[in-house]
Amino acid sequence: MKKNIEIRWHGRGGQGAKTAALLLADVAFNTGMYVQGFPEYGPERMGAPITAYNRLSSDEIRVHSNIYEPEFVVVVDETLLHSVDVTSGLSEDGAIIINTAEPKEKIIPLLKGYKGRVYTIDARRISMETLGKYFPNSPMLAAVVKVTGVMEKDVFLAEMEASYRHKFAKKPEVIEGNMRALTMAFEEVQ
């Protein structure tokens, strides 16, 4: 893992971007990293644009602010590409990960000239196939871990399974569906 990784998440209220950022912080913390995972609060409501952040480091984190120049950006809802400057401050040495069924060629023109790496994943299809409902946060979380290389796949999956077993102890179908979603996302992010 690189020494410090900063991630900015863009989504809409109710899609799980905040939850995914907090889950990433939890699993990274469990592997011994220093972490921050937090949302930017405002007049959020279901469907309104929201922003969340992660800082992950092998060293103590002393800064406590929003992330203005992230190495990675995650876009949970592709419609935000039309209304939010998701590439603002994004390092061209980093990458953007977008939840979309569209090919990259159709997405790149919406990225305001961004020249860094662009990854896509169809989190809607994955969540519908594995969970039967549209919960894009699990597939997006797995895509982030794969693209950033913040931890090994096996470590991530083991930590996530432990987290899900704790949260959904009486709902094994939720655990199984989410684990399938995570595994599929690792294979399908491109």
C-alpha distance (Angstrom), angle and dihedral (degrees) to the residues before:
residue distance angle dihedral
M1 . . .
K2 3.77 . .
K3 3.77 115.2 .
N4 3.84 95.8 -108.7
I5 3.79 130.7 14.1
E6 3.81 124.9 -174.8
I7 3.81 120.7 -166.8
R8 3.80 130.9 -175.5
W9 3.81 119.4 -160.2
H10 3.82 124.0 -155.8
G11 3.79 119.9 -167.4
R12 3.75 143.9 125.2
G13 3.80 126.4 -91.1
G14 3.79 109.5 -84.9
Q15 3.82 97.4 25.0
G16 3.78 95.3 96.4
A17 3.82 102.5 -113.5
K18 3.81 90.8 133.1
T19 3.81 91.1 46.0
A20 3.81 91.5 48.9
A21 3.83 91.4 51.1
L22 3.81 90.4 50.1
L23 3.82 92.2 46.4
L24 3.80 90.8 50.9
A25 3.80 89.4 51.8
D26 3.83 90.7 49.3
V27 3.79 96.5 50.4
A28 3.81 92.6 42.7
F29 3.82 90.1 50.2
N30 3.80 89.4 51.3
T31 3.81 88.9 57.5
G32 3.81 92.2 54.3
M33 3.79 101.7 -95.6
Y34 3.77 126.9 134.5
V35 3.79 107.5 -116.5
Q36 3.76 148.4 -177.1
G37 3.79 124.6 -169.9
F38 3.79 118.7 172.6
P39 3.79 143.2 144.1
E40 3.78 127.5 -128.0
Y41 3.76 104.9 -119.7
G42 3.76 124.9 -144.1
P43 3.79 134.5 125.7
E44 3.82 91.6 -36.3
R45 3.74 118.6 170.5
M46 3.78 134.3 160.4
G47 3.81 107.6 -56.7
A48 3.82 97.0 9.4
P49 3.83 118.3 123.5
I50 3.80 113.5 -93.4
T51 3.79 134.5 -177.0
A52 3.79 128.6 -149.3
Y53 3.79 131.8 178.7
N54 3.80 143.4 -151.6
R55 3.76 131.8 -164.1
L56 3.80 115.0 -173.3
S57 3.78 122.1 -179.1
S58 3.77 145.1 160.9
D59 3.83 86.4 -139.3
E60 3.79 131.3 58.3
I61 3.80 112.4 -79.2
R62 3.80 113.3 -130.9
V63 3.81 101.5 169.9
H64 3.81 118.0 90.8
S65 3.78 109.3 -173.4
N66 3.76 140.9 96.3
I67 3.79 115.8 -74.9
Y68 3.78 111.9 -106.1
E69 3.80 100.1 169.2
P70 3.81 105.8 36.7
E71 3.75 124.7 -179.3
F72 3.80 90.1 -145.4
V73 3.80 134.1 30.3
V74 3.79 124.9 -165.5
V75 3.81 119.8 -159.4
V76 3.80 110.2 -163.6
D77 3.83 94.1 178.4
E78 3.80 116.9 41.0
T79 3.83 92.1 -157.7
L80 3.80 86.4 74.3
L81 3.81 88.4 70.4
H82 3.81 86.7 76.5
S83 3.81 97.2 50.3
V84 3.83 110.0 23.5
D85 3.81 127.2 56.8
V86 3.80 93.4 -127.5
T87 3.82 92.5 171.9
S88 3.82 94.3 56.9
G89 3.81 107.2 133.8
L90 3.82 92.5 -6.7
S91 3.78 112.4 152.4
E92 3.79 114.2 -121.1
D93 3.82 86.1 -141.8
G94 3.79 88.0 62.9
A95 3.79 131.1 54.6
I96 3.78 146.0 -118.3
I97 3.81 121.4 -131.2
I98 3.81 116.3 -158.3
N99 3.79 130.7 -168.8
T100 3.80 102.8 -134.9
A101 3.78 142.9 126.1
E102 3.82 89.2 -147.2
P103 3.81 121.3 101.4
K104 3.81 116.5 -104.1
E105 3.81 90.2 -110.2
K106 3.82 89.9 67.4
I107 3.82 93.5 44.6
I108 3.82 101.4 46.2
P109 3.85 94.6 69.6
L110 3.83 88.3 59.0
L111 3.82 92.5 58.1
K112 3.83 98.1 81.3
G113 3.80 95.4 -117.1
Y114 3.82 96.1 -48.5
K115 3.82 107.3 169.9
G116 3.82 100.8 -169.4
R117 3.78 130.0 95.6
V118 3.81 117.6 -57.0
Y119 3.81 121.8 -158.2
T120 3.77 127.1 -175.0
I121 3.77 134.2 -165.4
D122 3.79 131.6 176.5
A123 3.80 97.0 -130.7
R124 3.81 90.9 166.2
R125 3.80 93.0 60.8
I126 3.80 93.0 42.6
S127 3.80 94.0 50.0
M128 3.81 92.7 45.3
E129 3.82 91.2 50.3
T130 3.80 95.7 45.6
L131 3.81 103.9 29.9
G132 3.80 104.0 21.6
K133 3.83 89.3 -128.7
Y134 3.78 136.6 71.3
F135 3.80 106.5 -94.9
P136 3.82 105.1 144.2
N137 3.80 97.4 176.7
S138 3.83 98.4 84.9
P139 3.82 95.3 51.2
M140 3.81 91.1 42.8
L141 3.80 91.3 49.9
A142 3.81 91.5 53.7
A143 3.80 90.5 47.3
V144 3.82 90.1 53.2
V145 3.80 92.6 50.8
K146 3.81 91.6 49.2
V147 3.81 96.1 46.1
T148 3.82 96.1 43.2
G149 3.81 95.2 41.4
V150 3.80 87.5 -142.3
M151 3.80 90.8 149.8
E152 3.77 140.9 -3.3
K153 3.79 117.2 -83.3
D154 3.82 94.3 -120.0
V155 3.81 92.7 50.0
F156 3.81 91.2 47.9
L157 3.81 93.7 48.5
A158 3.82 92.4 47.5
E159 3.82 91.9 49.4
M160 3.81 92.2 46.6
E161 3.79 92.3 48.8
A162 3.81 90.1 51.8
S163 3.80 89.9 48.9
Y164 3.81 92.9 48.8
R165 3.83 91.9 46.1
H166 3.79 88.8 55.0
K167 3.82 95.2 46.2
F168 3.80 99.0 37.7
A169 3.80 102.6 31.2
K170 3.81 92.2 142.9
K171 3.81 95.3 42.7
P172 3.82 108.5 62.9
E173 3.82 91.1 166.5
V174 3.82 89.4 62.6
I175 3.80 90.8 51.2
E176 3.80 93.0 48.4
G177 3.81 93.8 45.7
N178 3.79 93.5 49.1
M179 3.81 92.3 47.0
R180 3.82 89.9 51.8
A181 3.83 89.2 48.4
L182 3.81 91.7 51.9
T183 3.80 93.0 47.7
M184 3.82 93.7 46.9
A185 3.80 91.6 48.5
F186 3.79 91.9 53.3
E187 3.79 88.9 56.0
E188 3.81 98.0 41.6
V189 3.79 106.6 44.5
Q190 3.80 107.4 110.7
